[in-house]
C-alpha cells in the first residue's frame, strides 16, 4: 500500500472538519462547496479532487466513522459489556462535534439510519431470545429496544454536556446491557 502525502491527508482532515463545523452552524442543504472551501482554507478544486460533491463528502465522512466504530467492536468482541463500551465512549467523546451534529442534524437523517443499522448488526449476535430473561420476547423487538436505547443514551450524554466520563458511561451502559441481553 502506498503512503499518502501528508499534504493530502491535511487537506482531507481540514475539509472534513470544515463540513462538520458548518453543519453545527447551519442546515446541510444550505452549505455550499464554497463555504466548505472557505472554512477549510483550501480551493474548491482541492475539494473536487477528493469528493464528487458535498453529498459524497458527507457519505464518506459517515462511512469513515462507522468503520472506525466497527473496528472498535471487533477489537472488543471478547470483553464484557462494561469494558467493551469504554473505547466506544472515548471515541464518541473525541469525536463529539461529529456525532452530536450528525444525531441532531436534520440535514443528515441518513446518519441516524446508518448508525442504527450498524448497531443492529453489532448487537444481533448478542441477543438470545431462546433461553434466559428474553425467552418470551421477539428478537427483533429486543434489538430495537437495545439499539434505540443505546442511541438515546448517546444523545442524552451529548445534549447534557457529557456529565459523566466515558469510564462511568461505559460501566453504567454495560450494566444495563448485561441486565437486558
N, C-alpha and C positions, 0 to 999 in steps of 0.2 A: 504494500500500500504506500503510495507516495505521500510525502509530507506536504501539508498545505501551508502556503506562505502566510507568515504572521500578519501581514497587512490585510490579506483576505479575511482571516479569522477576526481581526479587529473590526473590519468593516461590517461583517455579518453580525457581530455582537452589538455594534452601535445601531445597526438597522433594527434588530430585534428589540433592543431596549427602547428605541425611539417609538416603535409601534405600540408597545405595552404602555409607555408613559402617555402617549397620545390617547390611547383607549381609556386610560384612567381619567382623562380630562373631557373627552367628548365621544359621541357615538361613532362606531367604526365606519358606518356609511358616510359620515361627514369628513373622514380623514382622507387626504389625497396623498399621492406619491410625493408631491412637492412638500407637504407637511412632514412626511417621514424623512425626506431628504434633508430638509432644513434642521430638523431635530437631531438627526444622526450626524449632521455635518459631513455628508457625502453627496456626490452628484446623483441626479436621477438615473443616469446611465449606470452607475455602480449598483443601484438597487435592481435595475433590469438585468444586470449581469448575473445576479444571484436568484432572482424571482421573476415569474411571469407578470405578476401584478400583486396588489395588496392582499388579495384573497389567497394566492399561492403562498405569500409570506406568512399569513396567519395560519394557514393549514400546516405549513412546515414547522412553525413555532409550536403549535399544539402537538403535532406528531413527535417532536423532539422531547417535550416534557412527558408525554405519555410513555414514550420509550424509556426515558430515564426512570420513571416510576416502575415500569415493568422490570427493569434490571434490578431495582431495589427489592422488588418482590422475589425475584429469583434468588438473589443473594441471601434473603432472609427466610426462605421457604422452610427451613428446618427448625426455626426458632419458635418459641412460644409467642402468642399474640402481643403481649406487652413489649417484648424485646424486638419483635419484627416491625412494630409500628414506629419505633424510635427513628430509624433512618427516614421513614416517610415524613414524620412531623418535622424533623430537621430540614428535609428537602423543602417542605411546604413553607417553613419559616424563612429559609434562604431565598425562596422564590415567591415571597409574599405578594409583591406587586403583580406578578403574572397571574397567580391563582386567584387572588382576591378580585382582580379586574375581570378575569375570564368568567368567574362564577357570578359576578354582579352585572356583567355586560349584556345588554340587550342586542348588541351588535355581534355577539359571538355565541348564539344559542347552540351551535354545533359543538362547542366545547363541553357543555354540561352533558349533552347526549353521549359524546365520546368518553367522557370521564366515567359516566355511569356504566356504559357498556364495558369499559376496561375493568371496573370494579366487579361487575357481574362475572366476567371471565376469571378474575383472580379469586373470587370467593366461591365459585361454583364447586370446586373440589372439596371445599371446607364444609359444605353443608351436608349434614346427614339427616335425611328425612325418613329414614327407615327404622332406626333404633334411637333410643335416648330421648332427651327432652322434646325433640321436634318430630317424633314419630307420627304424630297426628296432624302435622301441618304440611301443606303442599310445598315442595322445594322452591318453586317459583315465587311463592309468597314470602318464604324465608329470605330468599335472595333479595327481593325488592325491599323488604324490611331492613335488612342489614346494610345494603348499599345506599338507600336513601337516608338512613340514619347516619352513615359514615359521611356522606356529602353534607348533610345538615350540620353535623358537629364541626366539620372543617369550616363551613360558612359562619357558624356561630363564633368559632375561635377567631376568625379574621375580623368579623364585624365588631367584636368586643375588644379589639386591640391585642389579641393573643394574651389573655390574662394569666395563662398558665404556660409553663415552659414545655418544650417538646417532650421532655422526660415525664412530666406529670400527665400530659395528654396521652402519651404512649401507654403509660401504666393504666390510666383510667379507661381508655378505649379498649385496651387489651382485656381488662376485667369484664367489660360489657360484652365483648366478642366471645370470651370463654363461657359466659353465662348463657349466651344465646345461640351458640353454634354447636 
